[in-house]
Amino acid sequence: MDLMGMMGKLKETQNKIEETKKRLDTVLVDEQSTDGLLKVTMTANRKIKSLSIDDTLLEDKEQLEDYMILVLNKAIEKATRVNETELDAVAKMDMPMIPGMDNLFK
C-alpha cells in the first residue's frame, strides 16, 4: 500500500471538499409557502440570503410565525439535501479506498 500516495490523495480530497463548500455558498435554494405569501432564499450551506413577507401576514403574528417555521424548515431540508449530495459526490469520487473508511461517509 502506497501510504505517501494515499496521504496526498487524502489532502487533495480535503481541498476539493473545501472548494465545494465555498461553491455551495453561491448555490441558492428557494422555498415559499403554498400561497406565496412568504418566500425565503438560502445558500446550500444554509445561510439565509433573503426573506420576503407579504403585508397580509403582518396582521396575524401567530400565522406569520407558523409560516416562518414551515417555510424555513422546508428550505433548510432542501439546502441540506443539495449540500450532502454535492459533498458526498466529491468525497466518494476522490477518496482512496482504505479498509474501514467507507463507514465515514454514511
N, CA, C and O of each residue as an XYZ file, in Angstrom:
424
protein
N       0.843     -1.185      0.000
C       0.000      0.000      0.000
C       0.886      1.246      0.000
O       1.761      1.387      0.855
N       0.665      2.139     -0.947
C       1.449      3.362     -1.090
C       0.898      4.439     -0.154
O      -0.011      5.188     -0.512
N       1.473      4.499      1.062
C       0.975      5.409      2.091
C       1.143      6.876      1.703
O       0.240      7.680      1.935
N       2.287      7.237      1.114
C       2.518      8.635      0.723
C       1.529      9.062     -0.363
O       0.978     10.162     -0.322
N       1.315      8.173     -1.333
C       0.359      8.469     -2.403
C      -1.047      8.633     -1.848
O      -1.812      9.490     -2.287
N      -1.369      7.789     -0.869
C      -2.699      7.839     -0.260
C      -2.871      9.135      0.535
O      -3.938      9.748      0.497
N      -1.824      9.556      1.256
C      -1.893     10.798      2.039
C      -2.063     11.997      1.112
O      -2.809     12.925      1.423
N      -1.377     11.976     -0.015
C      -1.505     13.047     -0.999
C      -2.921     13.105     -1.556
O      -3.494     14.181     -1.727
N      -3.471     11.935     -1.835
C      -4.835     11.840     -2.364
C      -5.847     12.343     -1.331
O      -6.826     13.009     -1.670
N      -5.587     12.010     -0.070
C      -6.456     12.447      1.016
C      -6.460     13.978      1.121
O      -7.512     14.597      1.280
N      -5.273     14.572      1.029
C      -5.132     16.035      1.099
C      -5.851     16.682     -0.090
O      -6.529     17.698      0.061
N      -5.694     16.086     -1.261
C      -6.345     16.583     -2.477
C      -7.875     16.549     -2.305
O      -8.575     17.487     -2.688
N      -8.368     15.462     -1.728
C      -9.807     15.320     -1.491
C     -10.281     16.367     -0.496
O     -11.342     16.964     -0.681
N      -9.502     16.597      0.561
C      -9.858     17.623      1.548
C      -9.960     18.992      0.875
O     -10.881     19.759      1.152
N      -9.016     19.289     -0.003
C      -9.034     20.568     -0.719
C     -10.281     20.687     -1.591
O     -10.914     21.742     -1.639
N     -10.630     19.598     -2.280
C     -11.820     19.611     -3.133
C     -13.085     19.795     -2.316
O     -14.021     20.465     -2.752
N     -13.114     19.196     -1.125
C     -14.276     19.353     -0.243
C     -14.394     20.812      0.195
O     -15.492     21.369      0.212
N     -13.267     21.431      0.548
C     -13.283     22.845      0.947
C     -13.750     23.736     -0.213
O     -14.535     24.663     -0.012
N     -13.267     23.450     -1.419
C     -13.692     24.206     -2.605
C     -15.194     24.043     -2.830
O     -15.890     25.004     -3.160
N     -15.677     22.832     -2.650
C     -17.104     22.563     -2.831
C     -17.924     23.322     -1.804
O     -18.970     23.881     -2.135
N     -17.456     23.348     -0.550
C     -18.167     24.098      0.496
C     -18.249     25.581      0.138
O     -19.287     26.213      0.333
N     -17.157     26.132     -0.385
C     -17.163     27.544     -0.797
C     -18.157     27.756     -1.938
O     -18.907     28.731     -1.946
N     -18.152     26.830     -2.899
C     -19.053     26.946     -4.047
C     -20.507     26.869     -3.591
O     -21.373     27.528     -4.166
N     -20.778     26.066     -2.559
C     -22.149     25.914     -2.067
C     -22.685     27.206     -1.456
O     -23.895     27.355     -1.288
N     -21.788     28.148     -1.121
C     -22.232     29.469     -0.674
C     -22.888     30.248     -1.817
O     -23.631     31.200     -1.581
N     -22.610     29.838     -3.043
C     -23.170     30.547     -4.197
C     -24.359     29.800     -4.805
O     -25.010     30.308     -5.718
N     -24.643     28.592     -4.302
C     -25.786     27.813     -4.788
C     -27.005     28.215     -3.964
O     -27.027     28.027     -2.747
N     -28.025     28.772     -4.634
C     -29.197     29.273     -3.926
C     -30.370     28.313     -4.014
O     -30.622     27.694     -5.048
N     -31.076     28.208     -2.901
C     -32.253     27.356     -2.789
C     -33.428     28.268     -2.436
O     -33.353     29.038     -1.478
N     -34.510     28.180     -3.207
C     -35.701     28.980     -2.948
C     -36.810     28.103     -2.381
O     -36.982     26.953     -2.786
N     -37.547     28.660     -1.449
C     -38.707     27.955     -0.894
C     -39.761     29.012     -0.591
O     -39.439     30.162     -0.294
N     -41.031     28.601     -0.670
C     -42.100     29.537     -0.336
C     -43.307     28.798      0.211
O     -43.448     27.587      0.045
N     -44.178     29.557      0.870
C     -45.426     28.968      1.351
C     -46.278     28.640      0.126
O     -46.055     29.183     -0.956
N     -47.241     27.761      0.302
C     -48.059     27.330     -0.842
C     -48.796     28.496     -1.495
O     -49.040     28.481     -2.702
N     -49.151     29.506     -0.700
C     -49.856     30.662     -1.272
C     -48.900     31.773     -1.714
O     -49.339     32.813     -2.206
N     -47.607     31.555     -1.538
C     -46.613     32.527     -1.998
C     -46.485     33.768     -1.128
O     -45.816     34.723     -1.524
N     -47.106     33.781      0.044
C     -47.058     34.972      0.900
C     -45.730     35.115      1.642
O     -45.361     36.213      2.057
N     -45.020     34.007      1.805
C     -43.721     34.048      2.470
C     -42.719     33.312      1.592
O     -42.951     32.175      1.182
N     -41.599     33.976      1.307
C     -40.564     33.371      0.463
C     -39.217     33.511      1.152
O     -38.938     34.509      1.816
N     -38.387     32.485      0.977
C     -37.041     32.533      1.539
C     -36.058     31.997      0.495
O     -36.358     31.066     -0.254
N     -34.890     32.609      0.474
C     -33.788     32.118     -0.355
C     -32.605     31.920      0.575
O     -32.252     32.807      1.352
N     -31.993     30.732      0.484
C     -30.808     30.480      1.292
C     -29.763     29.756      0.448
O     -30.064     29.200     -0.609
N     -28.535     29.779      0.942
C     -27.467     29.080      0.234
C     -27.547     27.599      0.579
O     -28.219     27.210      1.534
N     -26.856     26.779     -0.206
C     -26.798     25.346      0.082
C     -26.022     25.078      1.377
O     -26.049     23.964      1.900
N     -25.336     26.098      1.886
C     -24.683     25.998      3.196
C     -25.596     26.499      4.309
O     -25.155     26.709      5.439
N     -26.868     26.688      3.981
C     -27.916     27.030      4.938
C     -27.758     28.393      5.596
O     -28.007     28.552      6.791
N     -27.340     29.372      4.803
C     -27.312     30.766      5.252
C     -28.443     31.495      4.522
O     -28.531     31.447      3.295
N     -29.306     32.169      5.287
C     -30.428     32.875      4.679
C     -29.915     34.103      3.933
O     -29.170     34.915      4.482
N     -30.333     34.225      2.659
C     -29.918     35.349      1.824
C     -31.021     36.392      1.717
O     -30.750     37.593      1.726
N     -32.271     35.932      1.616
C     -33.374     36.889      1.553
C     -34.648     36.266      2.095
O     -34.828     35.048      2.105
N     -35.519     37.150      2.544
C     -36.788     36.754      3.128
C     -37.820     37.770      2.660
O     -37.602     38.977      2.763
N     -38.934     37.285      2.149
C     -39.981     38.174      1.657
C     -41.288     37.805      2.356
O     -41.754     36.669      2.274
N     -41.872     38.796      3.049
C     -43.107     38.577      3.798
C     -44.180     39.510      3.252
O     -44.025     40.731      3.260
N     -45.264     38.917      2.779
C     -46.388     39.712      2.290
C     -47.009     40.486      3.455
O     -47.084     39.983      4.576
N     -47.454     41.719      3.174
C     -48.028     42.576      4.212
C     -49.210     41.942      4.943
O     -49.420     42.211      6.125
N     -49.978     41.110      4.257
C     -51.150     40.499      4.906
C     -50.747     39.615      6.079
O     -51.525     39.441      7.018
N     -49.540     39.057      6.037
C     -49.080     38.204      7.138
C     -48.712     39.016      8.381
O     -48.663     38.477      9.486
N     -48.455     40.307      8.197
C     -48.058     41.147      9.322
C     -49.233     41.426     10.261
O     -49.038     41.883     11.388
N     -50.445     41.151      9.795
C     -51.628     41.402     10.610
C     -51.895     40.261     11.601
O     -52.681     40.419     12.535
N     -51.243     39.120     11.397
C     -51.500     37.952     12.242
C     -50.174     37.336     12.671
O     -49.588     36.524     11.955
N     -49.712     37.739     13.858
C     -48.405     37.303     14.359
C     -48.290     35.778     14.405
O     -47.272     35.219     13.998
N     -49.330     35.106     14.899
C     -49.296     33.652     15.030
C     -49.173     32.971     13.661
O     -48.398     32.030     13.493
N     -49.942     33.456     12.697
C     -49.875     32.888     11.344
C     -48.492     33.113     10.741
O     -47.936     32.218     10.106
N     -47.941     34.301     10.937
C     -46.603     34.616     10.423
C     -45.563     33.678     11.035
O     -44.693     33.165     10.333
N     -45.657     33.462     12.334
C     -44.711     32.554     12.999
C     -44.829     31.139     12.441
O     -43.819     30.478     12.200
N     -46.063     30.674     12.237
C     -46.281     29.341     11.660
C     -45.663     29.246     10.267
O     -44.988     28.270      9.938
N     -45.905     30.279      9.452
C     -45.352     30.310      8.089
C     -43.830     30.267      8.122
O     -43.197     29.533      7.364
N     -43.249     31.079      9.027
C     -41.779     31.153      9.116
C     -41.193     29.781      9.433
O     -40.247     29.335      8.784
N     -41.761     29.120     10.432
C     -41.249     27.812     10.841
C     -41.351     26.823      9.683
O     -40.386     26.132      9.358
N     -42.521     26.764      9.069
C     -42.769     25.813      7.989
C     -41.834     26.050      6.790
O     -41.170     25.127      6.317
N     -41.795     27.284      6.317
C     -41.018     27.596      5.114
C     -39.516     27.496      5.376
O     -38.777     26.975      4.541
N     -39.062     27.986      6.520
C     -37.629     27.895      6.832
C     -37.190     26.441      6.976
O     -36.122     26.072      6.488
N     -37.986     25.619      7.630
C     -37.625     24.201      7.765
C     -37.575     23.508      6.404
O     -36.679     22.702      6.153
N     -38.525     23.816      5.529
C     -38.510     23.219      4.185
C     -37.272     23.671      3.414
O     -36.647     22.870      2.719
N     -36.918     24.945      3.534
C     -35.732     25.466      2.848
C     -34.463     24.820      3.398
O     -33.566     24.470      2.631
N     -34.380     24.659      4.716
C     -33.209     24.025      5.338
C     -33.078     22.580      4.865
O     -31.976     22.130      4.553
N     -34.186     21.853      4.809
C     -34.155     20.461      4.324
C     -33.654     20.394      2.886
O     -32.815     19.557      2.553
N     -34.169     21.272      2.041
C     -33.781     21.284      0.628
C     -32.291     21.624      0.498
O     -31.563     20.967     -0.247
N     -31.843     22.652      1.224
C     -30.435     23.068      1.180
C     -29.526     21.955      1.691
O     -28.448     21.728      1.142
N     -29.960     21.266      2.738
C     -29.170     20.166      3.309
C     -29.010     19.038      2.293
O     -27.928     18.465      2.162
N     -30.087     18.719      1.574
C     -30.010     17.664      0.549
C     -28.997     18.031     -0.538
O     -28.192     17.197     -0.950
N     -29.043     19.283     -0.997
C     -28.085     19.741     -2.017
C     -26.672     19.665     -1.461
O     -25.765     19.159     -2.122
N     -26.486     20.163     -0.260
C     -25.179     20.191      0.392
C     -24.606     18.779      0.518
O     -23.469     18.530      0.116
N     -25.392     17.860      1.074
C     -24.907     16.495      1.297
C     -24.636     15.775     -0.017
O     -23.654     15.040     -0.125
N     -25.483     15.973     -1.007
C     -25.287     15.333     -2.310
C     -23.978     15.780     -2.940
O     -23.207     14.962     -3.441
N     -23.733     17.089     -2.910
C     -22.502     17.642     -3.503
C     -21.257     17.136     -2.768
O     -20.295     16.694     -3.395
N     -21.286     17.204     -1.437
C     -20.104     16.792     -0.663
C     -19.869     15.285     -0.750
O     -18.724     14.839     -0.822
N     -20.945     14.500     -0.743
C     -20.803     13.049     -0.891
C     -20.170     12.702     -2.231
O     -19.311     11.824     -2.315
N     -20.602     13.398     -3.277
C     -20.077     13.124     -4.621
C     -18.567     13.373     -4.663
O     -17.821     12.568     -5.221
N     -18.119     14.482     -4.076
C     -16.681     14.799     -4.063
C     -15.921     13.762     -3.252
O     -14.892     13.249     -3.694
N     -16.429     13.455     -2.070
C     -15.732     12.524     -1.175
C     -15.628     11.136     -1.798
O     -14.564     10.520     -1.757
N     -16.711     10.642     -2.369
C     -16.706      9.289     -2.923
C     -15.883      9.206     -4.201
O     -15.239      8.191     -4.465
N     -15.904     10.272     -4.993
C     -15.210     10.267     -6.278
C     -13.691     10.210     -6.082
O     -12.989      9.512     -6.814
N     -13.200     10.945     -5.097
C     -11.754     11.095     -4.961
C     -11.126     10.328     -3.815
O      -9.902     10.295     -3.688
N     -11.938      9.719     -2.990
C     -11.401      9.065     -1.813
C     -10.711      7.755     -2.167
O     -11.298      6.909     -2.843
N      -9.462      7.576     -1.714
C      -8.834      6.270     -1.924
C      -9.564      5.245     -1.062
O     -10.017      5.563      0.038
N      -9.673      4.056     -1.546
C     -10.386      3.027     -0.793
C      -9.483      2.459      0.294
O      -8.594      1.649      0.033
N      -9.734      2.903      1.506
C      -8.977      2.434      2.665
C      -9.926      1.541      3.453
O     -11.043      1.954      3.764
N      -9.507      0.339      3.777
C     -10.405     -0.551      4.528
C     -10.946      0.131      5.783
O     -10.190      0.686      6.580
N     -12.280      0.079      5.943
C     -12.917      0.677      7.108
C     -13.303      2.128      6.929
O     -14.114      2.638      7.702
N     -12.746      2.825      5.925
C     -13.018      4.244      5.734
C     -14.395      4.479      5.112
O     -14.961      5.562      5.259
N     -14.931      3.493      4.431
C     -16.214      3.702      3.759
C     -17.337      3.988      4.764
O     -18.367      4.551      4.391
N     -17.152      3.614      6.011
C     -18.167      3.878      7.036
C     -18.243      5.354      7.405
O     -19.260      5.797      7.939
N     -17.204      6.117      7.137
C     -17.190      7.535      7.472
C     -18.168      8.334      6.643
O     -18.583      9.416      7.058
N     -18.544      7.836      5.492
C     -19.383      8.624      4.594
C     -20.822      8.154      4.577
O     -21.536      8.370      3.597
N     -21.250      7.523      5.635
C     -22.637      7.058      5.722
C     -23.400      7.872      6.715
O     -24.588      7.630      6.929
